Amino acid sequence: MITMAKKITDTVKVNADALKAKGKTYVLKLFVTGILPNSARAVINIKAICEKYLKDRYELEIIDIYQQPDLAITNEIIAVPLLIKKSPLPEQRMIGDLSNIEKVLKVLGLNK
């Protein structure tokens, strides 16, 4: 069983305006490689972060590049796991297991 590297209950300064913005749906794509440990951690971490900070305001697509290598080429993926925030703009990318909550929130535009 895989556990998160860092609990999502950490205290993080969050941009209250970004959290209150209604109608904003976050469109996220997470590229992973099968069930390798870093990919599995990234899936667990982003799901927990989305449920805590973006409840009912996100679409998360998890793409296994072993099963869909064409999407890795189309999206110019050079390292995984990779999170891409497609919307709201600007598009942002983050490589890693997404255990650093503050950095993930910064990529999502949710922290100060």
Backbone as CSV, one residue per row, in Angstrom:
resi,resn,N_x,N_y,N_z,CA_x,CA_y,CA_z,C_x,C_y,C_z
1,MET,0.836,-1.177,0.000,0.000,0.000,0.000,0.886,1.247,0.000
2,ILE,0.490,2.222,-0.773,1.285,3.444,-0.903,0.659,4.525,-0.042
3,THR,1.497,5.236,0.692,1.001,6.330,1.512,1.527,7.641,0.979
4,MET,0.837,8.703,1.315,1.273,10.021,0.864,2.541,10.411,1.594
5,ALA,3.404,11.111,0.879,4.668,11.531,1.462,4.460,12.629,2.493
6,LYS,3.398,13.391,2.345,3.144,14.505,3.243,1.636,14.623,3.424
7,LYS,1.193,14.812,4.639,-0.243,14.908,4.878,-0.800,16.193,4.304
8,ILE,-1.983,16.110,3.759,-2.632,17.259,3.143,-3.193,18.200,4.211
9,THR,-3.168,17.789,5.448,-3.674,18.638,6.521,-2.681,19.710,6.929
10,ASP,-1.547,19.780,6.243,-0.566,20.818,6.554,-1.195,22.201,6.441
11,THR,-0.703,23.124,7.237,-1.174,24.499,7.162,-0.445,25.195,6.023
12,VAL,-1.231,25.700,5.084,-0.676,26.366,3.919,-1.441,27.661,3.726
13,LYS,-0.709,28.740,3.418,-1.379,29.999,3.124,-2.031,29.877,1.761
14,VAL,-3.348,30.061,1.744,-4.100,29.895,0.519,-4.736,31.221,0.148
15,ASN,-4.724,31.519,-1.131,-5.341,32.731,-1.645,-6.858,32.571,-1.548
16,ALA,-7.464,33.274,-0.606,-8.906,33.149,-0.356,-9.724,33.544,-1.575
17,ASP,-9.278,34.554,-2.316,-10.007,34.975,-3.516,-10.052,33.851,-4.547
18,ALA,-8.947,33.146,-4.706,-8.898,32.048,-5.668,-9.827,30.918,-5.241
19,LEU,-9.887,30.646,-3.948,-10.761,29.584,-3.467,-12.231,29.942,-3.623
20,LYS,-12.562,31.222,-3.485,-13.949,31.665,-3.560,-14.436,31.886,-4.984
21,ALA,-13.523,31.920,-5.940,-13.905,32.189,-7.332,-14.870,31.114,-7.811
22,LYS,-16.126,31.516,-7.992,-17.144,30.557,-8.398,-17.163,30.450,-9.912
23,GLY,-17.517,29.271,-10.386,-17.597,29.059,-11.809,-16.266,28.697,-12.457
24,LYS,-15.189,28.803,-11.701,-13.874,28.446,-12.231,-13.678,26.951,-12.066
25,THR,-13.572,26.258,-13.179,-13.282,24.835,-13.121,-11.830,24.637,-13.498
26,TYR,-11.119,23.932,-12.672,-9.725,23.629,-12.935,-9.663,22.361,-13.778
27,VAL,-8.982,22.448,-14.902,-8.803,21.302,-15.776,-7.354,20.858,-15.637
28,LEU,-7.181,19.645,-15.126,-5.855,19.121,-14.812,-5.620,17.800,-15.528
29,LYS,-4.389,17.619,-15.991,-3.975,16.354,-16.582,-2.739,15.888,-15.830
30,LEU,-2.766,14.648,-15.384,-1.621,14.067,-14.696,-1.104,12.904,-15.537
31,PHE,0.128,13.036,-16.011,0.755,11.985,-16.795,1.603,11.134,-15.864
32,VAL,1.372,9.811,-15.925,2.072,8.871,-15.043,2.611,7.708,-15.867
33,THR,3.426,6.883,-15.203,3.959,5.672,-15.829,3.511,4.467,-15.012
34,GLY,2.396,3.906,-15.411,1.890,2.706,-14.748,1.721,2.891,-13.258
35,ILE,2.141,1.881,-12.516,1.984,1.910,-11.060,3.325,2.081,-10.353
36,LEU,4.273,2.707,-11.026,5.564,2.974,-10.381,5.338,3.864,-9.153
37,PRO,6.176,3.737,-8.132,5.949,4.445,-6.865,5.728,5.950,-6.987
38,ASN,6.558,6.665,-7.743,6.369,8.112,-7.864,5.043,8.445,-8.531
39,SER,4.667,7.680,-9.527,3.395,7.921,-10.212,2.221,7.648,-9.277
40,ALA,2.292,6.555,-8.538,1.218,6.223,-7.605,1.075,7.306,-6.531
41,ARG,2.206,7.795,-6.011,2.166,8.871,-5.017,1.558,10.137,-5.613
42,ALA,1.925,10.450,-6.849,1.398,11.648,-7.502,-0.125,11.567,-7.634
43,VAL,-0.638,10.404,-7.984,-2.089,10.220,-8.112,-2.763,10.437,-6.759
44,ILE,-2.241,9.812,-5.729,-2.812,9.954,-4.385,-2.756,11.404,-3.932
45,ASN,-1.603,12.048,-4.121,-1.422,13.424,-3.656,-2.330,14.406,-4.388
46,ILE,-2.422,14.316,-5.729,-3.240,15.296,-6.447,-4.719,15.094,-6.152
47,LYS,-5.146,13.861,-5.987,-6.551,13.628,-5.634,-6.876,14.249,-4.271
48,ALA,-5.988,14.081,-3.303,-6.213,14.641,-1.968,-6.206,16.167,-2.004
49,ILE,-5.271,16.747,-2.753,-5.195,18.210,-2.862,-6.452,18.749,-3.537
50,CYS,-6.874,18.112,-4.610,-8.082,18.569,-5.318,-9.315,18.480,-4.423
51,GLU,-9.447,17.400,-3.695,-10.615,17.252,-2.818,-10.617,18.279,-1.690
52,LYS,-9.441,18.640,-1.207,-9.384,19.613,-0.114,-9.540,21.055,-0.605
53,TYR,-8.870,21.408,-1.689,-8.814,22.811,-2.111,-9.720,23.159,-3.297
54,LEU,-10.143,22.167,-4.068,-10.938,22.444,-5.269,-12.231,21.628,-5.325
55,LYS,-12.730,21.236,-4.188,-13.904,20.371,-4.105,-14.981,20.801,-5.099
56,ASP,-15.381,19.876,-5.965,-16.439,20.080,-6.959,-16.105,21.144,-8.000
57,ARG,-14.831,21.542,-8.108,-14.444,22.573,-9.086,-13.259,22.126,-9.937
58,TYR,-13.133,20.839,-10.166,-11.993,20.379,-10.953,-12.353,19.173,-11.809
59,GLU,-11.617,19.057,-12.908,-11.661,17.870,-13.760,-10.231,17.348,-13.805
60,LEU,-10.044,16.117,-13.393,-8.715,15.526,-13.349,-8.677,14.323,-14.273
61,GLU,-7.785,14.374,-15.244,-7.582,13.249,-16.152,-6.216,12.654,-15.853
62,ILE,-6.194,11.360,-15.569,-4.940,10.664,-15.290,-4.601,9.831,-16.519
63,ILE,-3.434,10.093,-17.080,-3.032,9.467,-18.337,-1.781,8.634,-18.102
64,ASP,-1.894,7.338,-18.340,-0.759,6.433,-18.227,-0.065,6.401,-19.590
65,ILE,1.160,6.907,-19.636,1.838,6.993,-20.932,2.254,5.620,-21.465
66,TYR,2.234,4.587,-20.626,2.460,3.236,-21.129,1.277,2.796,-21.985
67,GLN,0.069,3.209,-21.594,-1.138,2.819,-22.314,-1.481,3.782,-23.450
68,GLN,-1.050,5.045,-23.325,-1.367,6.051,-24.333,-0.111,6.858,-24.694
69,PRO,0.865,6.218,-25.306,2.116,6.919,-25.618,1.935,8.081,-26.583
70,ASP,0.919,8.029,-27.423,0.665,9.119,-28.370,0.348,10.431,-27.650
71,LEU,-0.332,10.346,-26.511,-0.644,11.559,-25.737,0.611,12.160,-25.115
72,ALA,1.568,11.320,-24.784,2.841,11.821,-24.247,3.578,12.620,-25.325
73,ILE,3.522,12.133,-26.541,4.182,12.838,-27.651,3.435,14.124,-27.969
74,THR,2.122,14.060,-28.070,1.302,15.225,-28.393,1.482,16.347,-27.371
75,ASN,1.581,15.976,-26.093,1.705,16.969,-25.015,3.152,17.278,-24.658
76,GLU,4.081,16.756,-25.443,5.509,17.003,-25.251,5.977,16.669,-23.833
77,ILE,5.638,15.475,-23.387,6.003,15.007,-22.055,7.428,14.446,-22.101
78,ILE,8.307,15.000,-21.267,9.694,14.523,-21.236,10.062,13.894,-19.897
79,ALA,9.209,14.078,-18.890,9.450,13.488,-17.567,8.103,13.230,-16.908
80,VAL,8.034,12.201,-16.109,6.800,11.881,-15.390,7.135,11.495,-13.962
81,PRO,6.214,11.628,-13.044,4.869,12.159,-13.224,4.907,13.665,-13.519
82,LEU,3.938,14.087,-14.331,3.836,15.487,-14.732,2.391,15.935,-14.623
83,LEU,2.176,17.014,-13.881,0.849,17.621,-13.770,0.796,18.830,-14.692
84,ILE,-0.249,18.898,-15.502,-0.474,20.066,-16.354,-1.797,20.694,-15.944
85,LYS,-1.739,21.975,-15.592,-2.965,22.738,-15.325,-3.319,23.422,-16.642
86,LYS,-4.391,22.957,-17.274,-4.812,23.512,-18.553,-5.660,24.759,-18.366
87,SER,-6.457,24.755,-17.332,-7.377,25.873,-17.085,-7.574,25.984,-15.585
88,PRO,-7.730,27.183,-15.049,-7.703,28.470,-15.732,-6.284,28.813,-16.201
89,LEU,-6.243,29.631,-17.220,-4.964,30.058,-17.775,-4.208,30.910,-16.774
90,PRO,-2.904,30.975,-16.813,-2.025,30.369,-17.799,-1.791,28.896,-17.509
91,GLU,-1.475,28.154,-18.569,-1.144,26.750,-18.406,0.139,26.650,-17.587
92,GLN,0.154,25.696,-16.672,1.327,25.476,-15.807,1.660,23.996,-15.803
93,ARG,2.930,23.678,-15.566,3.389,22.286,-15.480,4.219,22.091,-14.221
94,MET,4.100,20.896,-13.662,4.895,20.552,-12.475,5.285,19.082,-12.543
95,ILE,6.571,18.824,-12.402,7.094,17.457,-12.426,7.319,16.995,-10.994
96,GLY,7.015,15.727,-10.720,7.299,15.143,-9.405,6.101,14.434,-8.829
97,ASP,6.250,13.960,-7.600,5.179,13.188,-6.969,4.125,14.061,-6.285
98,LEU,4.252,15.374,-6.423,3.271,16.349,-5.930,3.122,16.323,-4.409
99,SER,4.187,15.947,-3.720,4.135,15.889,-2.259,4.379,17.251,-1.614
100,ASN,4.922,18.200,-2.357,5.137,19.546,-1.831,3.869,20.365,-2.090
101,ILE,3.008,20.406,-1.103,1.686,21.016,-1.247,1.778,22.482,-1.637
102,GLU,2.699,23.208,-1.019,2.816,24.636,-1.326,3.163,24.860,-2.797
103,LYS,4.043,24.048,-3.351,4.407,24.204,-4.755,3.232,23.838,-5.669
104,VAL,2.494,22.805,-5.314,1.330,22.415,-6.119,0.298,23.533,-6.104
105,LEU,0.035,24.103,-4.911,-0.932,25.195,-4.815,-0.467,26.423,-5.596
106,LYS,0.843,26.639,-5.638,1.372,27.762,-6.416,1.127,27.532,-7.909
107,VAL,1.378,26.316,-8.374,1.115,25.979,-9.778,-0.359,26.142,-10.107
108,LEU,-1.212,25.796,-9.149,-2.651,25.919,-9.362,-3.129,27.372,-9.206
109,GLY,-2.254,28.234,-8.696,-2.629,29.631,-8.501,-3.472,29.854,-7.259
110,LEU,-3.335,28.973,-6.276,-4.167,29.034,-5.075,-3.449,29.575,-3.855
111,ASN,-2.143,29.811,-3.930,-1.480,30.356,-2.740,-0.953,31.747,-3.019
112,LYS,-0.624,32.430,-1.955,-0.153,33.824,-2.078,1.318,33.868,-2.333
